[in-house]
């Protein structure tokens, strides 16, 4: 049986080596060397420069705002999904995740068309005699794009976590005199912490590392750390600096993975 298991795992092992371990090894090699191949920490330390630190701080700030908004929107929606009939919630979940089947770039381009000064939204506002919205190429547009693209990654772990809460526990709290608010604070919220942690991680990390959303909805006026790294690889051809900055972002990913492992040991908050 062990030999059969190893044989079945062989394709994944090849995949992991080719597309995970080797790329990671290349990132660390370039990040810890200069263009001459000499060992250095300068690529990593460059995150402390004014330009790079500003991009990192802005990325952290916008990612945090987007994550909080996704949590505030996603938690009530996940609770609603757990309370409706199984046949109905299956359809609603399907409709909710349907946009995820569309290409990420196309979804973001659609918002660019909607938000631009002569876009669909402003045309409708002009017809109604209302003032135009000028949020394209601003931080607001970037946050909107992040929330739209990453909200499902918050809702699904929350929904999965809430469905695992035994309804008998909720009923027992009501029988003992607890109202809905007390029941939520004392029982529902603590038991859904694994889903919250998982959802926060799955939204915060892609929001922190994104560069497509900020490119399309923020224009060239707003640079996030993802844009800086992308430019180092594609425009400046400085793989060493780009890799060094990527290693810094990996530290945030590792921290989030540790937090998730601590608060969600049994994987209760994982996506469906």
VEXTI-785123 format. One record per residue (C-alpha): residue in three letters; residue number from 1; z, x negated, y. Coordinates in pm, 1 decimal. Each point is the difference from the previous one (the first is absolute). Layout:
N
@r->Ala, k->NUM, pz->Z, px->X, py->Y
...
END
This chain:
272
@r->Unk, k->1, pz->0.0, px->0.0, py->0.0
@r->Unk, k->2, pz->83.9, px->-284.0, py->238.3
@r->Unk, k->3, pz->-337.2, px->-162.3, py->-61.8
@r->Unk, k->4, pz->-176.9, px->332.5, py->61.1
@r->Unk, k->5, pz->196.0, px->49.5, py->322.3
@r->Unk, k->6, pz->-97.2, px->-345.9, py->120.0
@r->Unk, k->7, pz->-362.0, px->70.4, py->-87.5
@r->Unk, k->8, pz->2.8, px->327.2, py->194.4
@r->Unk, k->9, pz->159.0, px->-176.0, py->296.4
@r->Unk, k->10, pz->-262.3, px->-275.4, py->1.6
@r->Unk, k->11, pz->-248.3, px->179.4, py->233.8
@r->Unk, k->12, pz->273.7, px->63.5, py->255.8
@r->Unk, k->13, pz->118.5, px->-359.9, py->-29.6
@r->Unk, k->14, pz->-351.2, px->-125.3, py->74.9
@r->Unk, k->15, pz->-23.8, px->244.4, py->292.7
@r->Unk, k->16, pz->339.8, px->-107.8, py->137.8
@r->Unk, k->17, pz->-87.1, px->-369.4, py->-23.3
@r->Unk, k->18, pz->-343.2, px->43.3, py->161.0
@r->Unk, k->19, pz->88.0, px->242.0, py->279.4
@r->Unk, k->20, pz->372.9, px->-52.4, py->63.2
@r->Unk, k->21, pz->124.8, px->-344.4, py->-100.8
@r->Unk, k->22, pz->-306.2, px->-203.5, py->99.9
@r->Unk, k->23, pz->-35.5, px->165.9, py->345.1
@r->Unk, k->24, pz->374.0, px->-44.9, py->61.3
@r->Unk, k->25, pz->-24.0, px->-364.5, py->-102.0
@r->Unk, k->26, pz->-289.0, px->-48.3, py->243.7
@r->Unk, k->27, pz->195.9, px->166.3, py->282.9
@r->Unk, k->28, pz->296.6, px->-229.3, py->-57.5
@r->Unk, k->29, pz->-223.4, px->-306.8, py->-31.0
@r->Unk, k->30, pz->-183.2, px->64.0, py->326.5
@r->Unk, k->31, pz->314.8, px->121.3, py->175.8
@r->Unk, k->32, pz->193.3, px->-314.5, py->-83.5
@r->Unk, k->33, pz->-277.6, px->-249.0, py->82.8
@r->Unk, k->34, pz->-209.0, px->-87.9, py->302.4
@r->Unk, k->35, pz->-378.4, px->-32.0, py->11.6
@r->Unk, k->36, pz->20.8, px->-353.8, py->-134.6
@r->Unk, k->37, pz->202.2, px->118.6, py->-301.3
@r->Unk, k->38, pz->328.2, px->-158.5, py->113.2
@r->Unk, k->39, pz->323.1, px->190.2, py->-62.2
@r->Unk, k->40, pz->142.2, px->174.4, py->307.8
@r->Unk, k->41, pz->213.8, px->290.8, py->114.6
@r->Unk, k->42, pz->-181.6, px->33.2, py->331.5
@r->Unk, k->43, pz->-205.8, px->298.8, py->-115.5
@r->Unk, k->44, pz->316.4, px->195.8, py->-78.2
@r->Unk, k->45, pz->188.5, px->-118.4, py->307.2
@r->Unk, k->46, pz->-291.5, px->113.2, py->218.0
@r->Unk, k->47, pz->137.7, px->355.2, py->-32.1
@r->Unk, k->48, pz->249.0, px->-104.3, py->269.8
@r->Unk, k->49, pz->-272.0, px->-54.3, py->261.2
@r->Unk, k->50, pz->-15.0, px->256.1, py->279.6
@r->Unk, k->51, pz->-325.3, px->160.4, py->-114.3
@r->Unk, k->52, pz->90.4, px->28.1, py->-366.5
@r->Unk, k->53, pz->361.3, px->108.0, py->52.6
@r->Unk, k->54, pz->-115.8, px->268.9, py->243.7
@r->Unk, k->55, pz->-247.9, px->132.3, py->-257.7
@r->Unk, k->56, pz->267.7, px->-4.9, py->-272.0
@r->Unk, k->57, pz->259.7, px->178.8, py->213.0
@r->Unk, k->58, pz->-252.7, px->264.2, py->103.9
@r->Unk, k->59, pz->-104.1, px->46.7, py->-363.0
@r->Unk, k->60, pz->363.0, px->42.6, py->-107.9
@r->Unk, k->61, pz->63.7, px->246.8, py->283.2
@r->Unk, k->62, pz->-304.3, px->219.3, py->-66.2
@r->Unk, k->63, pz->53.9, px->-14.7, py->-375.0
@r->Unk, k->64, pz->361.4, px->108.2, py->41.3
@r->Unk, k->65, pz->-98.5, px->290.5, py->226.2
@r->Unk, k->66, pz->-271.3, px->110.0, py->-244.1
@r->Unk, k->67, pz->242.1, px->-19.9, py->-291.8
@r->Unk, k->68, pz->263.4, px->208.7, py->179.2
@r->Unk, k->69, pz->-258.8, px->263.0, py->94.8
@r->Unk, k->70, pz->-129.0, px->11.7, py->-358.5
@r->Unk, k->71, pz->356.1, px->44.8, py->-125.2
@r->Unk, k->72, pz->75.4, px->279.1, py->247.9
@r->Unk, k->73, pz->-323.8, px->178.5, py->-91.8
@r->Unk, k->74, pz->-0.1, px->-78.6, py->-369.4
@r->Unk, k->75, pz->355.8, px->92.6, py->-96.0
@r->Unk, k->76, pz->-21.2, px->369.2, py->103.1
@r->Unk, k->77, pz->-344.2, px->27.5, py->-160.7
@r->Unk, k->78, pz->129.5, px->-151.7, py->-325.0
@r->Unk, k->79, pz->291.7, px->246.2, py->2.3
@r->Unk, k->80, pz->-238.6, px->292.6, py->50.6
@r->Unk, k->81, pz->-214.9, px->-118.3, py->-291.0
@r->Unk, k->82, pz->302.7, px->-7.8, py->-231.6
@r->Unk, k->83, pz->95.0, px->359.2, py->82.9
@r->Unk, k->84, pz->-332.3, px->176.8, py->-52.4
@r->Unk, k->85, pz->-145.3, px->103.4, py->-335.4
@r->Unk, k->86, pz->-137.5, px->-266.6, py->-230.1
@r->Unk, k->87, pz->-354.2, px->139.9, py->5.9
@r->Unk, k->88, pz->2.9, px->19.9, py->378.9
@r->Unk, k->89, pz->149.8, px->-343.6, py->65.2
@r->Unk, k->90, pz->-254.4, px->-164.2, py->-230.4
@r->Unk, k->91, pz->-277.9, px->141.0, py->217.5
@r->Unk, k->92, pz->175.5, px->-100.5, py->323.5
@r->Unk, k->93, pz->64.0, px->-354.6, py->-125.5
@r->Unk, k->94, pz->-367.5, px->-22.5, py->-100.5
@r->Unk, k->95, pz->-112.9, px->113.7, py->345.9
@r->Unk, k->96, pz->243.2, px->-240.1, py->163.0
@r->Unk, k->97, pz->-121.0, px->-308.4, py->-187.9
@r->Unk, k->98, pz->-368.2, px->102.6, py->12.1
@r->Unk, k->99, pz->-70.2, px->-204.5, py->318.9
@r->Unk, k->100, pz->124.7, px->-309.2, py->-186.4
@r->Unk, k->101, pz->-310.0, px->22.9, py->-218.4
@r->Unk, k->102, pz->-211.2, px->-70.4, py->304.9
@r->Unk, k->103, pz->-58.8, px->-360.1, py->99.2
@r->Unk, k->104, pz->277.9, px->-137.3, py->222.4
@r->Unk, k->105, pz->-252.6, px->-133.6, py->252.2
@r->Unk, k->106, pz->-178.5, px->334.8, py->26.1
@r->Unk, k->107, pz->327.2, px->184.7, py->60.5
@r->Unk, k->108, pz->84.6, px->-236.9, py->283.6
@r->Unk, k->109, pz->-348.7, px->23.1, py->146.6
@r->Unk, k->110, pz->35.7, px->377.2, py->-1.0
@r->Unk, k->111, pz->309.1, px->-28.2, py->220.0
@r->Unk, k->112, pz->-185.5, px->-235.5, py->230.3
@r->Unk, k->113, pz->-266.3, px->268.2, py->45.0
@r->Unk, k->114, pz->264.2, px->265.8, py->60.9
@r->Unk, k->115, pz->203.6, px->-199.2, py->252.2
@r->Unk, k->116, pz->-264.8, px->-173.7, py->209.9
@r->Unk, k->117, pz->-45.8, px->114.0, py->359.3
@r->Unk, k->118, pz->-310.1, px->204.0, py->-83.4
@r->Unk, k->119, pz->126.9, px->92.9, py->-344.0
@r->Unk, k->120, pz->55.9, px->334.6, py->-167.1
@r->Unk, k->121, pz->359.0, px->48.6, py->119.2
@r->Unk, k->122, pz->-76.4, px->-71.9, py->366.6
@r->Unk, k->123, pz->-309.0, px->220.9, py->-9.7
@r->Unk, k->124, pz->210.6, px->289.6, py->-125.4
@r->Unk, k->125, pz->265.1, px->-66.3, py->265.6
@r->Unk, k->126, pz->-267.0, px->-5.0, py->271.4
@r->Unk, k->127, pz->-137.6, px->332.4, py->-120.3
@r->Unk, k->128, pz->351.9, px->147.0, py->20.3
@r->Unk, k->129, pz->46.7, px->-144.8, py->348.1
@r->Unk, k->130, pz->273.7, px->-238.8, py->-112.4
@r->Unk, k->131, pz->32.3, px->-368.6, py->100.3
@r->Unk, k->132, pz->-154.3, px->-260.0, py->-229.7
@r->Unk, k->133, pz->203.0, px->-223.8, py->-228.0
@r->Unk, k->134, pz->-46.5, px->-371.4, py->58.8
@r->Unk, k->135, pz->179.7, px->-149.1, py->-299.0
@r->Unk, k->136, pz->-287.3, px->-186.3, py->-164.3
@r->Unk, k->137, pz->47.1, px->-378.3, py->15.2
@r->Unk, k->138, pz->375.3, px->42.8, py->45.6
@r->Unk, k->139, pz->307.4, px->-47.2, py->-216.2
@r->Unk, k->140, pz->26.0, px->378.2, py->-32.5
@r->Unk, k->141, pz->-335.7, px->16.2, py->-174.5
@r->Unk, k->142, pz->102.4, px->-278.5, py->-237.7
@r->Unk, k->143, pz->323.6, px->179.9, py->-91.6
@r->Unk, k->144, pz->-195.1, px->322.8, py->-51.1
@r->Unk, k->145, pz->-241.6, px->-178.3, py->-232.1
@r->Unk, k->146, pz->284.9, px->-157.4, py->-196.0
@r->Unk, k->147, pz->181.9, px->330.3, py->-40.9
@r->Unk, k->148, pz->-314.2, px->181.8, py->-110.4
@r->Unk, k->149, pz->-102.1, px->-265.1, py->-253.9
@r->Unk, k->150, pz->342.5, px->-81.3, py->-141.7
@r->Unk, k->151, pz->183.3, px->335.6, py->8.6
@r->Unk, k->152, pz->-93.0, px->83.8, py->-363.6
@r->Unk, k->153, pz->168.5, px->-322.9, py->-109.4
@r->Unk, k->154, pz->322.2, px->135.1, py->149.7
@r->Unk, k->155, pz->-26.5, px->356.8, py->-128.2
@r->Unk, k->156, pz->-76.5, px->-74.1, py->-365.0
@r->Unk, k->157, pz->301.9, px->-226.5, py->-70.9
@r->Unk, k->158, pz->226.4, px->245.8, py->184.4
@r->Unk, k->159, pz->-142.4, px->291.5, py->-194.8
@r->Unk, k->160, pz->40.2, px->-187.7, py->-327.6
@r->Unk, k->161, pz->361.8, px->-83.3, py->83.5
@r->Unk, k->162, pz->90.3, px->352.2, py->114.8
@r->Unk, k->163, pz->-144.7, px->164.1, py->-312.0
@r->Unk, k->164, pz->236.5, px->-209.4, py->-213.7
@r->Unk, k->165, pz->309.4, px->145.6, py->167.5
@r->Unk, k->166, pz->166.7, px->244.9, py->-238.4
@r->Unk, k->167, pz->-0.1, px->346.0, py->157.9
@r->Unk, k->168, pz->329.9, px->70.6, py->-175.8
@r->Unk, k->169, pz->162.9, px->-258.4, py->228.6
@r->Unk, k->170, pz->-132.4, px->183.6, py->305.7
@r->Unk, k->171, pz->114.5, px->335.9, py->-136.9
@r->Unk, k->172, pz->343.0, px->-142.0, py->-78.8
@r->Unk, k->173, pz->38.3, px->-118.1, py->359.0
@r->Unk, k->174, pz->-85.2, px->347.8, py->127.5
@r->Unk, k->175, pz->245.8, px->158.0, py->-245.0
@r->Unk, k->176, pz->272.5, px->-227.2, py->137.1
@r->Unk, k->177, pz->-64.5, px->126.8, py->352.9
@r->Unk, k->178, pz->-233.3, px->-264.7, py->140.0
@r->Unk, k->179, pz->-265.9, px->126.6, py->241.0
@r->Unk, k->180, pz->-358.6, px->-123.9, py->7.3
@r->Unk, k->181, pz->70.8, px->-273.9, py->255.9
@r->Unk, k->182, pz->300.7, px->-134.7, py->-190.5
@r->Unk, k->183, pz->-189.2, px->13.9, py->-328.7
@r->Unk, k->184, pz->-287.7, px->-195.1, py->150.4
@r->Unk, k->185, pz->223.3, px->-267.6, py->156.2
@r->Unk, k->186, pz->235.9, px->-39.7, py->-295.3
@r->Unk, k->187, pz->-236.6, px->45.4, py->-295.4
@r->Unk, k->188, pz->-374.1, px->23.1, py->68.9
@r->Unk, k->189, pz->-26.4, px->-288.8, py->246.0
@r->Unk, k->190, pz->206.3, px->-252.0, py->-203.4
@r->Unk, k->191, pz->-182.5, px->86.4, py->-322.3
@r->Unk, k->192, pz->-337.7, px->-43.0, py->170.3
@r->Unk, k->193, pz->77.5, px->-350.1, py->132.3
@r->Unk, k->194, pz->-220.2, px->-168.2, py->-267.6
@r->Unk, k->195, pz->-296.3, px->207.0, py->119.0
@r->Unk, k->196, pz->77.0, px->-80.8, py->363.4
@r->Unk, k->197, pz->19.1, px->-372.9, py->-69.2
@r->Unk, k->198, pz->-320.1, px->6.7, py->-204.7
@r->Unk, k->199, pz->-184.0, px->205.6, py->262.0
@r->Unk, k->200, pz->115.8, px->-220.9, py->286.1
@r->Unk, k->201, pz->-115.8, px->-308.8, py->-187.6
@r->Unk, k->202, pz->-338.4, px->148.9, py->-88.0
@r->Unk, k->203, pz->-63.9, px->98.4, py->362.4
@r->Unk, k->204, pz->154.8, px->-291.3, py->187.8
@r->Unk, k->205, pz->-174.1, px->-281.6, py->-189.9
@r->Unk, k->206, pz->-361.3, px->124.6, py->33.3
@r->Unk, k->207, pz->69.8, px->101.9, py->360.1
@r->Unk, k->208, pz->129.2, px->-348.9, py->74.4
@r->Unk, k->209, pz->-298.6, px->-176.7, py->-154.8
@r->Unk, k->210, pz->-280.8, px->231.6, py->110.9
@r->Unk, k->211, pz->-277.4, px->-122.0, py->226.0
@r->Unk, k->212, pz->-270.7, px->263.8, py->-49.3
@r->Unk, k->213, pz->195.9, px->274.7, py->178.0
@r->Unk, k->214, pz->84.6, px->-219.7, py->297.2
@r->Unk, k->215, pz->-359.7, px->-126.3, py->17.6
@r->Unk, k->216, pz->-154.6, px->346.5, py->10.2
@r->Unk, k->217, pz->263.8, px->203.7, py->184.2
@r->Unk, k->218, pz->149.0, px->-275.5, py->213.9
@r->Unk, k->219, pz->-320.8, px->-175.0, py->89.0
@r->Unk, k->220, pz->26.0, px->-366.7, py->90.3
@r->Unk, k->221, pz->281.8, px->63.6, py->246.5
@r->Unk, k->222, pz->283.7, px->14.9, py->-254.3
@r->Unk, k->223, pz->41.2, px->-279.9, py->-252.3
@r->Unk, k->224, pz->236.1, px->43.8, py->-293.4
@r->Unk, k->225, pz->93.9, px->-281.5, py->-233.5
@r->Unk, k->226, pz->-253.7, px->133.9, py->-251.5
@r->Unk, k->227, pz->-274.8, px->-39.4, py->259.7
@r->Unk, k->228, pz->108.6, px->-356.0, py->76.1
@r->Unk, k->229, pz->-13.7, px->-93.1, py->-369.1
@r->Unk, k->230, pz->-336.0, px->172.5, py->-47.6
@r->Unk, k->231, pz->-145.9, px->-185.3, py->297.7
@r->Unk, k->232, pz->118.9, px->-335.6, py->-133.4
@r->Unk, k->233, pz->-189.2, px->60.2, py->-323.6
@r->Unk, k->234, pz->-315.7, px->167.7, py->131.5
@r->Unk, k->235, pz->-52.2, px->-137.3, py->351.5
@r->Unk, k->236, pz->190.6, px->-325.7, py->40.5
@r->Unk, k->237, pz->-57.7, px->-107.8, py->-363.3
@r->Unk, k->238, pz->354.3, px->-137.0, py->4.6
@r->Unk, k->239, pz->114.8, px->90.7, py->-349.6
@r->Unk, k->240, pz->302.8, px->-224.1, py->30.5
@r->Unk, k->241, pz->148.2, px->180.8, py->298.4
@r->Unk, k->242, pz->-98.1, px->341.0, py->-137.3
@r->Unk, k->243, pz->166.2, px->-81.0, py->-331.3
@r->Unk, k->244, pz->313.4, px->-129.0, py->172.5
@r->Unk, k->245, pz->36.3, px->322.9, py->195.6
@r->Unk, k->246, pz->-63.5, px->196.9, py->-320.1
@r->Unk, k->247, pz->290.5, px->-180.3, py->-166.4
@r->Unk, k->248, pz->225.5, px->123.1, py->280.4
@r->Unk, k->249, pz->-107.6, px->358.5, py->-69.6
@r->Unk, k->250, pz->66.0, px->-56.0, py->-369.4
@r->Unk, k->251, pz->363.9, px->-61.0, py->87.6
@r->Unk, k->252, pz->22.9, px->354.8, py->139.8
@r->Unk, k->253, pz->-162.0, px->133.6, py->-316.3
@r->Unk, k->254, pz->248.8, px->-188.0, py->-218.9
@r->Unk, k->255, pz->293.4, px->133.4, py->203.4
@r->Unk, k->256, pz->-129.6, px->356.4, py->-37.8
@r->Unk, k->257, pz->-45.8, px->-50.1, py->-374.5
@r->Unk, k->258, pz->358.8, px->-122.6, py->-29.8
@r->Unk, k->259, pz->130.5, px->299.9, py->195.1
@r->Unk, k->260, pz->-201.2, px->235.0, py->-220.2
@r->Unk, k->261, pz->127.8, px->-166.7, py->-315.6
@r->Unk, k->262, pz->361.0, px->32.3, py->118.2
@r->Unk, k->263, pz->-13.2, px->366.2, py->103.4
@r->Unk, k->264, pz->-251.9, px->124.5, py->-257.0
@r->Unk, k->265, pz->92.4, px->-182.0, py->-319.6
@r->Unk, k->266, pz->-126.3, px->278.1, py->-228.5
@r->Unk, k->267, pz->-328.5, px->53.8, py->184.5
@r->Unk, k->268, pz->92.3, px->357.0, py->93.7
@r->Unk, k->269, pz->-181.0, px->-21.7, py->331.4
@r->Unk, k->270, pz->-329.0, px->-130.0, py->-132.3
@r->Unk, k->271, pz->-319.0, px->196.4, py->65.3
@r->Unk, k->272, pz->-127.8, px->255.2, py->-247.2
END
